[in-house]
Amino acid sequence: MLNYKVDVVVDSREASIKIGKSKTVTEYLRELGLKVQIQPLPCGDYFLTAKEKKKCVLIERKTVTDFANSIRTGRLWSQLQVLTLAKEDFEVILLLEGWIKLLEKFTKWKPQAILRLIETVQTKFGIPIVYSPSWQWTALYIKTKAEALGRPEEKKVYPIRHEKKPMDIHERILYVAEGLVGPTIARRLLEEFGTLKNIANASRVELMRVEGIGKERAELIWRVFNTRWNGHGNT
């Protein structure tokens, strides 16, 4: 347990982001009167210090475009697993910055799919989402929250645990299904069929009854479970 007498620890990668033409995140927060320390964080972007460990706040900031990209690559889910572990020690917040409708524009995802993804973050992982339209609003939010935690000289920086928990059986099932069709449709498949075995035994027609699965995707899923493996990769 270290005492740096700071309000906010900013991850070194996040600290270098330019807000305007020349101003960095760190410079802007310091202009707002916060005591800022820069160092690599194992997870999250901003660690708001407090006297008591449980009152510290870990914030993961994502712009809407980064949010979309992290879903596409699957990075979001591994980040949430780590943040869930940190949640045992601190308050954890996912801050989504920007106009959420841009997700529909950039990704072509349906609005209901976007909302279901956001719902998943909050219900499955238990991580609240704070919406901010701009970096300026984000900075003011961080400032207000940090100041509410006390004076810098009273605060302490606590180490952040970031080792991933082993996945339980249900997480492993979802992980396998996501490898086939991605996180959204994987959940629909499991809700419809219950087990991976039932998905494997489903016909193409039965697979197509699931929202988002057309003829081509049903064919691909069916082939994955019904094609003899060839180590040379030939089909």
C-alpha positions as CSV (number, residue, x, y, z in Angstrom):
1,M,0.0,0.0,0.0
2,L,1.6,3.3,-1.1
3,N,0.8,6.9,-0.3
4,Y,1.4,9.2,-3.2
5,K,-0.8,12.0,-2.0
6,V,-2.6,12.2,-5.4
7,D,-6.2,12.4,-6.5
8,V,-6.0,10.4,-9.7
9,V,-3.5,7.9,-11.1
10,V,-3.8,8.0,-14.9
11,D,-2.6,5.0,-17.0
12,S,0.5,6.0,-18.9
13,R,-1.1,5.2,-22.3
14,E,-4.2,7.2,-21.5
15,A,-2.1,10.1,-20.2
16,S,-0.5,10.8,-23.6
17,I,-3.8,11.3,-25.4
18,K,-4.2,14.8,-26.8
19,I,-7.5,16.6,-26.0
20,G,-7.0,19.6,-28.2
21,K,-4.2,20.6,-30.5
22,S,-1.5,20.4,-27.9
23,K,-3.0,19.6,-24.5
24,T,-2.8,16.1,-23.0
25,V,-5.3,14.5,-20.6
26,T,-2.9,14.9,-17.7
27,E,-2.4,18.6,-18.4
28,Y,-6.1,19.2,-18.5
29,L,-6.8,17.4,-15.3
30,R,-4.1,19.3,-13.5
31,E,-5.5,22.6,-14.8
32,L,-8.8,21.5,-13.1
33,G,-6.8,21.4,-9.8
34,L,-6.3,17.7,-9.4
35,K,-3.1,16.1,-8.2
36,V,-2.2,13.6,-10.9
37,Q,0.2,10.7,-11.0
38,I,1.1,8.9,-14.2
39,Q,2.0,5.2,-14.2
40,P,1.0,2.0,-16.0
41,L,-2.2,0.5,-14.7
42,P,-2.9,-3.2,-15.1
43,C,-6.5,-2.4,-15.9
44,G,-8.7,0.7,-16.2
45,D,-7.6,4.2,-17.3
46,Y,-8.2,6.3,-14.2
47,F,-7.7,5.2,-10.6
48,L,-9.3,7.7,-8.1
49,T,-7.6,7.3,-4.8
50,A,-9.3,7.4,-1.4
51,K,-8.4,6.9,2.3
52,E,-10.3,3.6,2.4
53,K,-9.6,0.9,-0.2
54,K,-13.3,0.2,-0.8
55,K,-14.0,3.9,-1.7
56,C,-11.4,4.0,-4.4
57,V,-12.8,4.2,-8.0
58,L,-11.4,2.5,-11.1
59,I,-12.7,4.0,-14.4
60,E,-12.4,2.4,-17.8
61,R,-13.0,5.1,-20.4
62,K,-14.1,4.1,-23.9
63,T,-15.1,6.3,-26.8
64,V,-18.0,4.8,-28.7
65,T,-15.7,3.8,-31.6
66,D,-13.3,2.1,-29.3
67,F,-16.3,0.4,-27.6
68,A,-17.4,-1.0,-31.0
69,N,-13.9,-2.1,-32.0
70,S,-13.3,-3.8,-28.7
71,I,-16.6,-5.8,-29.2
72,R,-15.6,-6.8,-32.7
73,T,-12.2,-8.1,-31.5
74,G,-13.5,-9.7,-28.4
75,R,-11.2,-7.5,-26.3
76,L,-14.1,-6.0,-24.3
77,W,-15.0,-9.2,-22.7
78,S,-11.5,-10.0,-21.5
79,Q,-11.2,-6.4,-20.1
80,L,-14.5,-6.9,-18.3
81,Q,-13.3,-10.1,-16.7
82,V,-10.3,-8.3,-15.3
83,L,-12.5,-5.3,-14.2
84,T,-14.8,-7.7,-12.5
85,L,-11.9,-9.0,-10.4
86,A,-11.0,-5.4,-9.5
87,K,-14.6,-4.8,-8.5
88,E,-14.1,-6.9,-5.4
89,D,-11.8,-4.2,-4.0
90,F,-12.9,-1.0,-5.6
91,E,-15.9,0.8,-7.2
92,V,-15.6,0.1,-11.0
93,I,-17.2,2.2,-13.7
94,L,-17.2,1.9,-17.5
95,L,-17.4,5.4,-18.9
96,L,-18.8,5.5,-22.5
97,E,-17.8,8.7,-24.2
98,G,-19.5,10.2,-27.3
99,W,-22.8,10.0,-29.1
100,I,-24.1,6.4,-28.8
101,K,-26.0,6.7,-32.1
102,L,-22.6,6.7,-33.8
103,L,-22.4,3.0,-33.0
104,E,-25.3,2.4,-35.3
105,K,-23.7,4.5,-38.0
106,F,-20.2,3.0,-37.9
107,T,-21.1,-0.6,-37.2
108,K,-24.5,-1.0,-39.0
109,W,-25.7,-2.9,-35.9
110,K,-29.3,-2.7,-35.1
111,P,-30.2,-0.4,-32.2
112,Q,-31.7,-3.3,-30.2
113,A,-28.5,-5.2,-30.5
114,I,-26.4,-2.3,-29.3
115,L,-28.7,-1.9,-26.3
116,R,-28.5,-5.6,-25.5
117,L,-24.7,-5.4,-25.5
118,I,-24.8,-2.4,-23.1
119,E,-27.3,-4.3,-20.9
120,T,-25.0,-7.3,-20.8
121,V,-22.2,-5.2,-19.4
122,Q,-24.4,-4.0,-16.6
123,T,-26.3,-7.1,-15.8
124,K,-23.8,-10.0,-16.4
125,F,-20.7,-8.2,-15.2
126,G,-22.3,-5.8,-12.7
127,I,-20.4,-2.8,-14.0
128,P,-22.4,0.5,-14.2
129,I,-22.0,2.6,-17.3
130,V,-21.7,6.4,-17.2
131,Y,-22.4,8.3,-20.4
132,S,-20.4,11.4,-21.3
133,P,-20.9,13.4,-24.5
134,S,-17.3,14.7,-24.6
135,W,-13.9,14.6,-23.0
136,Q,-14.7,17.9,-21.2
137,W,-17.7,16.4,-19.5
138,T,-15.5,13.3,-18.7
139,A,-12.9,15.5,-17.0
140,L,-15.4,17.4,-15.0
141,Y,-16.9,14.1,-13.8
142,I,-13.5,12.8,-12.8
143,K,-12.8,16.0,-11.0
144,T,-16.0,16.1,-9.0
145,K,-15.8,12.4,-8.1
146,A,-12.1,12.7,-7.1
147,E,-12.8,15.7,-4.9
148,A,-15.6,14.0,-3.1
149,L,-13.2,11.3,-2.0
150,G,-11.2,13.7,0.2
151,R,-8.0,15.7,0.2
152,P,-5.0,14.4,-1.6
153,E,-2.9,14.1,1.6
154,E,-5.5,11.8,3.1
155,K,-5.6,9.4,0.2
156,K,-3.7,6.2,-0.6
157,V,-2.9,4.4,-3.8
158,Y,-3.8,0.7,-3.4
159,P,-2.5,-2.1,-5.7
160,I,-4.9,-3.3,-8.3
161,R,-5.4,-7.1,-8.6
162,H,-5.7,-8.0,-12.2
163,E,-5.2,-11.8,-12.5
164,K,-8.0,-13.3,-14.4
165,K,-10.3,-15.7,-12.6
166,P,-10.5,-19.2,-14.2
167,M,-13.7,-19.3,-16.2
168,D,-16.5,-21.4,-14.7
169,I,-18.4,-23.9,-16.8
170,H,-21.0,-21.5,-18.0
171,E,-18.4,-18.9,-19.1
172,R,-16.6,-21.7,-20.9
173,I,-19.8,-22.7,-22.7
174,L,-20.4,-19.1,-23.8
175,Y,-16.8,-18.7,-24.8
176,V,-17.0,-21.7,-27.2
177,A,-20.3,-20.4,-28.7
178,E,-18.9,-16.9,-29.1
179,G,-16.0,-18.4,-31.1
180,L,-18.6,-19.6,-33.6
181,V,-20.9,-16.6,-34.1
182,G,-19.8,-13.7,-31.8
183,P,-21.2,-12.7,-28.4
184,T,-24.7,-11.5,-29.4
185,I,-25.8,-14.5,-31.5
186,A,-24.0,-16.9,-29.2
187,R,-26.3,-15.9,-26.3
188,R,-29.4,-16.3,-28.6
189,L,-28.2,-19.8,-29.6
190,L,-27.7,-20.9,-26.1
191,E,-31.1,-19.4,-25.0
192,E,-32.7,-21.3,-27.8
193,F,-31.0,-24.7,-27.6
194,G,-29.7,-24.7,-24.0
195,T,-26.5,-26.7,-24.5
196,L,-23.6,-26.8,-27.0
197,K,-24.6,-30.5,-27.8
198,N,-28.1,-29.3,-28.8
199,I,-26.6,-26.7,-31.1
200,A,-24.3,-29.3,-32.6
201,N,-27.3,-31.6,-33.3
202,A,-29.5,-28.9,-34.7
203,S,-30.4,-28.9,-38.3
204,R,-29.8,-26.0,-40.6
205,V,-33.5,-25.1,-40.5
206,E,-33.6,-25.2,-36.7
207,L,-30.5,-22.9,-36.6
208,M,-32.2,-20.4,-38.9
209,R,-35.0,-20.0,-36.4
210,V,-32.6,-17.9,-34.2
211,E,-32.7,-14.2,-34.9
212,G,-29.6,-13.1,-36.9
213,I,-28.8,-16.5,-38.4
214,G,-29.5,-16.7,-42.1
215,K,-28.9,-19.5,-44.6
216,E,-25.1,-19.0,-44.9
217,R,-24.4,-18.7,-41.2
218,A,-26.6,-21.7,-40.4
219,E,-24.6,-23.7,-43.1
220,L,-21.3,-22.6,-41.5
221,I,-22.4,-23.6,-38.0
222,W,-23.7,-27.0,-39.2
223,R,-20.4,-27.6,-41.1
224,V,-18.3,-26.8,-38.1
225,F,-20.0,-29.6,-36.1
226,N,-20.4,-32.1,-39.0
227,T,-17.1,-31.8,-40.9
228,R,-14.3,-34.3,-40.2
229,W,-11.3,-32.5,-39.1
230,N,-8.3,-32.3,-41.5
231,G,-5.0,-31.3,-40.0
232,H,-3.8,-30.0,-43.3
233,G,-6.7,-27.4,-43.3
234,N,-8.2,-28.6,-46.6
235,T,-12.0,-28.6,-47.0
